[in-house]
Amino acid sequence: MHKVIYDTDPGVDDAMALLFLHRHPEIDLIGITTVFGNAAIETTTRNALFLKQQWSIAAPVAKGAGVTFDRKRRGAAWPTMVHGDNGLGNIAVPELIDLPLDARPAHRFIIDTVRANPGEVRIVAVGRMTNLALALHEAPDIASLVKDVVIMGGNFYCPGNVSPVAEANIHGDPEAADLVMKAPWKVVVIGLDVTSVTTMSRSELRALADKGDGAVKMLDELSQFYIDFYAHAVKDGMMVHDSCACVYIVAPELFTTTTGAVRVVCGGIADGQTILKPDGRRFPPNADFDNLSSQTVCIGIQSEKVISLIGDTLTQA
């Protein structure tokens, strides 16, 4: 069993990924931590509690960061055109959810859980990296205790989606992302290089809803707004960004990877760009990259098998 903390900003594709984590038989979802990104922190936390309630998820929810790691950085507007005004495709969601939050802030929940399960916890982070950066800043020792961190974010050999060179999760808090990439723990980066070519059509999702239970039917409903947004890039379907990171946990063989030091540009015209210095490539000495941890970057994916695994898992009641 893979013990997973899911760091998320629900978010439509976040919801699909959450149901995948909840239902895969090899995953023990031990915590959900929220962060700002697809909506404000109050909204993403409310959405996490709503999905926990609707889908009978046992894992505790801890509320996380609502602003960037560097408080001087100005936050971006919420992408309501992508995920809807309420972050869940504008389906009906109560303003208040009658469920308790974990008493700890998300970064402290991460620290305590990792220390209680040394070498076992896998963090799947699919929003801004702010909670992870705060945890590292407060407790650097956790880097040696985490099994790995699997991130949905970044882009290396393809264009960005919020600027010509940057992906949204990294661009939303570059300072946090750079700290996470440089830390001496194992990071796997699942970026646009693989997620942008992994799509689920409207008809595929509808077929899953017809086959599945109420949870899958709700997922189909809340995804319609998101699918409509993707009309410019996907033929009647959506990119399943966050679910790709979850699939890596149980089926890494479906991904092609490379390794090297990773840095994030903080500021200027390339703000939020992720840069890989591949292992084995010779460059002049460079203090910005030399002697950093070698991380794993996904550059290829077996998309059809990934979509099939997602579908099979979602329809397991």
N, C-alpha and C positions, 0 to 999 in steps of 0.2 A: 504494500500500500504506500502511495505517495502522500505524505502529509503536506498540504498546500494551504498557504495564506494567499487569498485573492485580493490584491490591491487594485481598486477599480473606481470608475466614475460613471456609473450607469446613467444614460447610455444604452442604445438599442443593441449594438453588437456585444456590449458588455453583458447584457441580459442573456443572450444566447450562450456566451461563454460560461456564465454562472450556472445555467442549467446543465451544461455539459459537465462541469466540475462536480456538480451535485449528483449527477446520475452515473458517472463512469465508475464501474465497480472497482477499479484499481486506485481511485482517488479518495483520500480522507480529507475533506474540506474542514480545516480546523479554525478558520477565521476569515472574515471579510472586513477589509479596511477600506474606507472611502477617502476620496480626494477630489478636489475641484477639477474641472476640465470640460466635460461635455455639458455641464451645468454648474451652478454654484454649489458649494459644499452642502448647504442645507438641503438642496434638491437631490443631489446624488446620494446623500445619506438616507433621505426619505425614500428614495427609489430602492435602495438596497434593502431597507426594512420591509418595504412593500413586497418585493420579490421573495424575500425570506418567508414572509407570512403566507403569500399566495402559494408558494411551492413547498412549504413545510420543510424548510432548510434549518438544520439544527445549529449550524455554525454561528457564533456570536458576531455582531457587527460593531466595529469601533469607528467612530467619527474621526476623520483626519484633517489634513491641512486645507485651509480655504484660501490661502495666498501663497505666492512663490517663496522659495527658499531664501532668495535675496529679496528682502522686503522693499528695496528701492526699485525693483523691476515692476513695471506697470503691466498688469494682467490684461489679457485679451478679452474681447466680448465673447459671451457664450454662443456656441454654434447652433442656435435654435433652428436654423434652416436645415440642419442635418438630422438632429434628434428630436425636434419639436420643442415647444415652449416648456414642457414638463420633463424633457429628457427621455421619455419613453413613448415617443411617437404620438403624443397627445391622446393616448387612451385615458380613460377615467381612472385617476389615482387620487385617493383621499389626501387632504392636506396633512393630516396627522395619522400616524400608524401606531396602534396601541401595542407596541413592543418595546422592551427596554434596550438601550445601547449598553455596550460594555463601558464601565466607568472610566477606563483609561483612554487617552488620546491614541490614535492609530499607531504613531511611531513607538509609543511605550508598549502597546499591545504586541507589536512586532518584536521589540527587544525582549520582553518577558517570555514570549512564546518560543523564540529561538533559543534563549538560555535554558528553558525548561526541556527542550528537545534537541540537544546538541548534535549536529551532523545529520539531522533528519528533515528539517523544514525546507521546502521549496517555495519560493515566493514567485507568484505569477503577477506581474505588474503591468497593467494595461491602460494606465492613465499617466498623468504627470508623475515624475519620480520623487516628488516632494517628501512624501512620508518616508521613503527609503533614505533620502539624504538626511532628514532629521534624525532618523534612527542611528545612522552611521556617525553623525556629528555628536550625538549624546553618548553613544556606546560603540566606539570603534571595534571593540572585541567581537561583536557579532559577525564581522566579516569572516572570521575563522570558524564560526559555528553554523552558518547557513550552508545547506547542501548546495543550492544554486539559486540564482535569480533569473527568471525567464521573462523577458521584456517584450511587449509589443510596442515598437517605436523605432524611429530612425529610417534612413534610406541611404544606400551606399552607391549603387550602380543604376539608379533610376531617379526620376524627378521627385521632388517633395509634393505634398498635397496642401500646404499652406503658404509655401513660397517655392521658387524654383529649386531650392536646395534643402528644404526642411520639412519634416513630418510633424504633425500636430502635437503629439504627446511630448516630444522632445522640445519643440519650439515653445511650448507652453511654460516650460521651466528649464531652460538650458543649463543653468548653474547646478541645479539638482541632478540633472542627467549626467553632466560631466563628472560630478563627484561619485556617482554610482558606477560609472564606467571605469574610473581610475582605481576604485577600491580593490583591495586584495581578496576578492571573492570571485567565484565563478559566475560570469554573466553570459547568458545566451540571448542574442538580439534577433527577434523576429520582426523584421521591418517590412516596408512597402515592397522591397525586392521580391518577397514571396506572398505577402497578403494581398497585394493589388492584383494578382493573377489567380486568386482563389475566391471564387464567387459561387453563391447559391442563387438560383433563379427563383422568381416568384412562384412558379409552378412546382418546383422542388420543395419549397417551404410549405406550400399548400398541401402537397401530398403527404408530407410529414405530419401536418396538423390533422389531416383526415385519418391518418393511421394512429396518431398518438392521442394522449389524454388532454385534459384541460390546460395543463401547463404549456404544451406545445401549441395548442390553439391560441392561447394568450400570446405566446411568442410570435405566432403568425400575425396576429392582430397588431401588436405594437411595432412590428417590422415594416408595415406597409408605407408609412411616412418616409422611412429611411430608404426603402427601395425606390420610391418616387424621386427622392433626392439624387440617387445614383443613376438616374436616366441618362445623364451626360457621359457616363463612363462605362456603364454595364447595361447590357441588353436585358431589361426587365428582371433585374436581380440586384444583389448587393455583395459587397466585399465583406468577408467574415473575418475581419482583422483580428479581433481579440480571441476568437475561438482557435485560430491557428496557434497562438501561444499555448493554449491549453492542450491542444493535440500533441505538441512537442513533448509534454510531460510523459505521455504514455506511448508515443510512437515516434521517437526521434529519427528512426530509420526512414521516415518519409521526407526528411529534409536533407539537403546538401549544404555543407557548411565550410567555412574557412575560419582562420584564427588570426588574431593580431591585437595590438593595442588599439583602443578606441577612444577618441576624444570628441568633445562637442564644442562647437564655436559659440562663444557667448558675446553677442553684440555685433553691430555692423551689418553689412549687406548680407552676410551669410549666417545670421543669427539662427542658432538651432541646427546647423548642419552637423551631421555625424560623419566622422572621418576615421577610416581604418588604415592603420599601418600594418600591412600583412606580414606575418611571420616569415622569415627567410629572405625578405627583400632588403637589399643593401641601400642605405641612405647615409648621408653625412650625419654625424652625431647631432641629436636634436633633443634637448631637455624636455620638450613638451610631449615626447612619445617614448623616449628610451627608459628602460627599467620599470615600465608599467606592466600590470597584469595582462596576460594574453587572454582575450575574450573570444567567444564563439559567435560568429555572424552567419546567419542563414542566407544563402544566395540562390537556393533552388528548392523546389517543393513538388511533391507528387499530388497535385491539386485534386484530382478526381478521387484519389484514395482518402485524402483528408476530408473532403466533403462527405464521402460515404461513411467514414467513421463518425463524423459529427452527427449525421442523420441517424445512424444506428443507435448512438448513445442517447440522443434526445428522446427517442421513442421508447426507451427502456423505462417503464413505470416502476 
